[in-house]
Amino acid sequence: MLLRIFTEPQQGASYDQLLGVAQRAERLGFDAFFRSDHYLAMGGDGLPGPSDAWITLAGIARETSRIRLGTLMTSATFRLPGPLAISVAGVDAMSGGRVELGIGAGWFDDEHTAYGIPFLGTGERFERLEEQLAIVTGLWATPLGKRFSHAGTHYQLTDSPALPKPIQQPGPPIIIGGGGKKRTPRLAAGYASEFNVPFSSLDDAVAQYDRVRAACAAADRDPASMAFSAAQVVCCGRDDAEIARRAAVIGRSVDDLRRHGLCGTPDELVEKLAAFAGSDVDRVYLQFLTLDDLEHLELIGEKVLPHCATLR
């Protein structure tokens, strides 16, 4: 099982804080550093203010060398598909081919109204997401010297040179996730290399993975070609006092975190991760909210991460 670090910068983070976490995660051996793609805090003041996901990852790409980088999840409402394909391909080149694109339909209406971004109904957002997936992957996969066109309901591209090309071919891995029972599994089967279930019980996650496997089979795709992942908030400590201190920093109770996340001593975290691995989860994203507490990251990296290589 792979462990990945997942941050929520809209809650309040500078570039230097994010870079510090990414570089420390790389040194400790974590597989990836991911960040959310939001423009508004969900509680709290969000200081110093939001940062753009792909601009941030571009900077981190130049200051790391191994760790993979990506988003959970880029909102399809934030960017037109052509410019999004260019941005992600550019960061892929800047990182030497270490980028992954997690993308979703968008859901947080307040951040749209706060920054003048149109927020459409659920049906149209999913229609646009599907077209974006077709366009982004189509642009990346178009051979050099060929042109790409798309005549869709919401987006039209005519004779695009489909440049630049990402280093990874036919393109960076696509991650799709969520709890939708029909359209989401179908889109994943068509476009994703990984399916993610965030902040859910293991039983609910497994039920969603089964829907995605069924969608793959219906699309004549081998379900074994799909990686499955989960995202869970993390709060680790050597003893009860340390656990409680870190829970307080993120405004959660220890009881709540134990019920709805990965919370406890390193041994307890390994035990909980083993349950995910036993249900064929390939990757777990640790929602790391204590950005200034790099000792927290060190503890997980030294006492939990080494055990994950043998979890399956």
Stockholm file with secondary structure:
# STOCKHOLM 1.0

chainA/1-312         MLLRIFTEPQQGASYDQLLGVAQRAERLGFDAFFRSDHYLAMGGDGLPGPSDAWITLAGIARETSRIRLGTLMTSATFRLPGPLAISVAGVDAMSGGRVELGIGAGWFDDEHTAYGIPFLGTGERFERLEEQLAIVTGLWATPLGKRFSHAGTHYQLTDSPALPKPIQQPGPPIIIGGGGKKRTPRLAAGYASEFNVPFSSLDDAVAQYDRVRAACAAADRDPASMAFSAAQVVCCGRDDAEIARRAAVIGRSVDDLRRHGLCGTPDELVEKLAAFAGSDVDRVYLQFLTLDDLEHLELIGEKVLPHCATLR
#=GR chainA/1-312 SS CEEEEEECGGGSCCHHHHHHHHHHHHHHTCSEEEECCCSSCSSSCCTTCCCCHHHHHHHHHHTCSSSEEEESCEETTTSCHHHHHHHHHHHHHHHTSCEEEEEECCCCHHHHHHTTCCCCCHHHHHHHHHHHHHHHHHHHHSCTTCCEEEECSSCEEEEECCCSCCSSSSCSCEEEECCCSSHHHHHHHHHCSEEEEESCCHHHHHHHHHHHHHHHHHTTCCGGGSEEEEEEEEEECSSHHHHHHHHHHTTCCHHHHHHHSEEECHHHHHHHHHHHHHTTCCEEEEECCCTTCHHHHHHHHHHTHHHHTTCC
#=GC SS_cons         CEEEEEECGGGSCCHHHHHHHHHHHHHHTCSEEEECCCSSCSSSCCTTCCCCHHHHHHHHHHTCSSSEEEESCEETTTSCHHHHHHHHHHHHHHHTSCEEEEEECCCCHHHHHHTTCCCCCHHHHHHHHHHHHHHHHHHHHSCTTCCEEEECSSCEEEEECCCSCCSSSSCSCEEEECCCSSHHHHHHHHHCSEEEEESCCHHHHHHHHHHHHHHHHHTTCCGGGSEEEEEEEEEECSSHHHHHHHHHHTTCCHHHHHHHSEEECHHHHHHHHHHHHHTTCCEEEEECCCTTCHHHHHHHHHHTHHHHTTCC
//
